[in-house]
């Protein structure tokens, strides 16, 4: 066992004496889905005892564990409580899981993003369970008048073997809840886990398959009105005036007005990105009536002026420049291609790249691009708000509740303690729900209407008023010597308006002469986090390029990568640090090589491989496909992942499968283009999403067995699959696919 | 506005409503049956799939005035206790990630199995082509449909 100080997140373990008591359901009665079934009510315990911020134990031994982080499909609502339950020493079947509300006193890092929930929650969750177990042991020792060391626990029971005494957690919950939280607790040895590492079903599974109201968009309140927005049709425009003569008189319409999401002079924080600061709002009795009125509302818009705003990134200020003008995709690509050298910044230089290129026997060059992407969460942006002069109640899906609460507090001029944010299940997040401007909009609308409202974006608003994945370009050059050894590698990359470069990632550290440079181009399109930000492009570009280099070197693409990694392992560059661990990187490549039966070419299928490190985890993939009727038929993807300890294996496999399918869909079809600032797609009839028939027939996921603390999984399997697909497409068609999306005529290099 | 007597999940419901209102919004806004989801509003994503008689239809494109005497079944009415073979298979395979599209997927899958209790892979892909899952659970959906195929009560 390892002993740890209960320092991290200790606030959540400190109790007030008033907490132990009955009926503590922590305000969770807001959804009908959370009501107990009759069977559950019959078994309802008489009294619950809150042991710490994460859990309470009932007199009958039932355990309720709060899941602190937003659930958007990454399984944290199941896997985070599993970690608590394991250290607590109870059976998983005795656990009830509840979604915690935003509570900055009780929890730290209540975010969905960066694949960090489990990684950053790991220690605190374990401590929550272990400290509660320690308090139960202390209570038992006192009751039985025996030494704590002689007490063991299993399956929610305490045992004193010498005397034969035993009792359930429920019997001692009351006594335990009155004890001080220990300063130190012992955590289990990794090998002693009983729940972590076993596959447990999604705790919301039954509710999902029976259509219970789990999502923000399902929220209903007596007297609630429906609100929708109308925004300028093009980026680069702002609202001048609205003509609501016709719309105002349509059936069911209560009011039409405009709101300013942020006040003039407000310094926006990192996630306060908002495209159109002023939007029109239509409020009515029902969604259909409001949708009809939307069509009748006329907007007059005018061009924006260029502006420079100071923004705050967690205490670090930066200047955001927004140019005026109506932007075009064709111009974007031309701008990226012709980036002036004086705009390029050197981020890392190892050795002497210029000289190395001069003495190279062979030089390989290629350019890669990727378009803007819309997130397209299946549940459109929405939020419920009930704002009065005294308080604000908000219910819905969002990824960064703590930051959004601060933004809302500033906008309403209302203290944080008067704002209550309840988190619902997210119908997808992928980064989009980090930018919760619609929560602020919902609150402003409720305030104006003096009524509870639900703001719902139409699919068209969701897609055309987005916070997109930036557009990117990368140019690579590599030099081989006469022995086909990689002696120099150069990447020049950038984006609109963000650079995707991670200069210390592979192949940095695996080649003597290395140069990484980047640049950015301003835009008035709004961009932000999108599943595996920047990696979702760089993995494709870099791993496709390495495939070209391996081919030029006459080497097997896996062996070529392993050779480079071997160099980083055995002969690291002096004075340089890299982001990745080359041993773990090589580990996933070796595992995928073995599991995919890489050397076997009898199947007649075209194979492509790629591997990438991001969000603290490693993933390698082999994709096998046929090319039929000018379409890829993807037979199989084999995936190897190293994300440390896997908490809930089957759910982890599901998440890896999802990353792979999502990546294939985005690589083949994902694209949002702009003409004069107008997004050229606004719904799924034109924005093509991957469908069942286009998904791989089989996905085979393997995890590296590990006792390293868990790292991210929501994102790492997404970026490399783009390149595995591109490399397989090359094998199948003889053509390189350097420009996303792959399945358009002009993007195929002949 | 007009009165409609709708047969939904075995019960008759009366709504006084604009006849052009799609069933999606009748269900969600007026009858508070929110298991049927809004995804695109143009019959492209399948999140709003319900049964009209035995057929899977997109309720976002079905005006209330077009329903007439036909029986509507939503996810809430697919089974009394949430134990339709397709629902059971979804639980067994642990299909959902975010879960938002799954009610629509289940309604499409259950309609498929009702008319074709043992579909081939191609028939499954064809029947499920109208349902988008943004999380990418397609391989599990297919597996769950095969699990549910040929079981009693499909």
Boltz contact constraints between the chains, C-beta under 6 A:
constraints:
  - contact:
      token1: [A, 72]
      token2: [B, 98]
      max_distance: 6.0
  - contact:
      token1: [A, 73]
      token2: [B, 97]
      max_distance: 6.0
  - contact:
      token1: [A, 73]
      token2: [B, 98]
      max_distance: 6.0
  - contact:
      token1: [A, 73]
      token2: [B, 135]
      max_distance: 6.0
  - contact:
      token1: [A, 201]
      token2: [B, 94]
      max_distance: 6.0
  - contact:
      token1: [A, 202]
      token2: [B, 94]
      max_distance: 6.0
  - contact:
      token1: [A, 205]
      token2: [B, 91]
      max_distance: 6.0
  - contact:
      token1: [A, 208]
      token2: [B, 96]
      max_distance: 6.0
  - contact:
      token1: [A, 208]
      token2: [B, 99]
      max_distance: 6.0
  - contact:
      token1: [A, 208]
      token2: [B, 102]
      max_distance: 6.0
  - contact:
      token1: [A, 209]
      token2: [B, 87]
      max_distance: 6.0
  - contact:
      token1: [A, 209]
      token2: [B, 90]
      max_distance: 6.0
  - contact:
      token1: [A, 210]
      token2: [B, 82]
      max_distance: 6.0
  - contact:
      token1: [A, 211]
      token2: [B, 35]
      max_distance: 6.0
  - contact:
      token1: [A, 211]
      token2: [B, 75]
      max_distance: 6.0
  - contact:
      token1: [A, 211]
      token2: [B, 76]
      max_distance: 6.0
  - contact:
      token1: [A, 211]
      token2: [B, 103]
      max_distance: 6.0
  - contact:
      token1: [A, 213]
      token2: [B, 34]
      max_distance: 6.0
  - contact:
      token1: [A, 218]
      token2: [B, 34]
      max_distance: 6.0
  - contact:
      token1: [A, 220]
      token2: [B, 32]
      max_distance: 6.0
  - contact:
      token1: [A, 286]
      token2: [B, 29]
      max_distance: 6.0
  - contact:
      token1: [A, 287]
      token2: [B, 25]
      max_distance: 6.0
  - contact:
      token1: [A, 287]
      token2: [B, 29]
      max_distance: 6.0
  - contact:
      token1: [A, 288]
      token2: [B, 21]
      max_distance: 6.0
  - contact:
      token1: [A, 288]
      token2: [B, 25]
      max_distance: 6.0
  - contact:
      token1: [A, 378]
      token2: [B, 39]
      max_distance: 6.0
  - contact:
      token1: [A, 378]
      token2: [B, 100]
      max_distance: 6.0
  - contact:
      token1: [A, 378]
      token2: [B, 101]
      max_distance: 6.0
  - contact:
      token1: [A, 378]
      token2: [B, 134]
      max_distance: 6.0
  - contact:
      token1: [A, 379]
      token2: [B, 100]
      max_distance: 6.0
  - contact:
      token1: [A, 427]
      token2: [B, 98]
      max_distance: 6.0
  - contact:
      token1: [A, 427]
      token2: [B, 100]
      max_distance: 6.0
  - contact:
      token1: [A, 428]
      token2: [B, 98]
      max_distance: 6.0
  - contact:
      token1: [A, 428]
      token2: [B, 134]
      max_distance: 6.0
  - contact:
      token1: [A, 459]
      token2: [B, 40]
      max_distance: 6.0
  - contact:
      token1: [A, 459]
      token2: [B, 41]
      max_distance: 6.0
  - contact:
      token1: [A, 657]
      token2: [B, 139]
      max_distance: 6.0
  - contact:
      token1: [A, 658]
      token2: [B, 97]
      max_distance: 6.0
  - contact:
      token1: [A, 658]
      token2: [B, 135]
      max_distance: 6.0
  - contact:
      token1: [A, 658]
      token2: [B, 136]
      max_distance: 6.0
  - contact:
      token1: [A, 661]
      token2: [B, 136]
      max_distance: 6.0
  - contact:
      token1: [A, 661]
      token2: [B, 138]
      max_distance: 6.0
  - contact:
      token1: [A, 662]
      token2: [B, 136]
      max_distance: 6.0
  - contact:
      token1: [A, 683]
      token2: [B, 40]
      max_distance: 6.0
  - contact:
      token1: [A, 683]
      token2: [B, 42]
      max_distance: 6.0
  - contact:
      token1: [A, 684]
      token2: [B, 40]
      max_distance: 6.0
  - contact:
      token1: [A, 684]
      token2: [B, 44]
      max_distance: 6.0
  - contact:
      token1: [A, 684]
      token2: [B, 45]
      max_distance: 6.0
  - contact:
      token1: [A, 685]
      token2: [B, 42]
      max_distance: 6.0
  - contact:
      token1: [A, 685]
      token2: [B, 44]
      max_distance: 6.0
  - contact:
      token1: [A, 689]
      token2: [B, 132]
      max_distance: 6.0
  - contact:
      token1: [A, 691]
      token2: [B, 129]
      max_distance: 6.0
  - contact:
      token1: [A, 692]
      token2: [B, 125]
      max_distance: 6.0
  - contact:
      token1: [A, 692]
      token2: [B, 128]
      max_distance: 6.0
  - contact:
      token1: [A, 692]
      token2: [B, 138]
      max_distance: 6.0
  - contact:
      token1: [A, 693]
      token2: [B, 125]
      max_distance: 6.0
  - contact:
      token1: [A, 693]
      token2: [B, 129]
      max_distance: 6.0
  - contact:
      token1: [A, 695]
      token2: [B, 138]
      max_distance: 6.0
  - contact:
      token1: [A, 699]
      token2: [B, 139]
      max_distance: 6.0
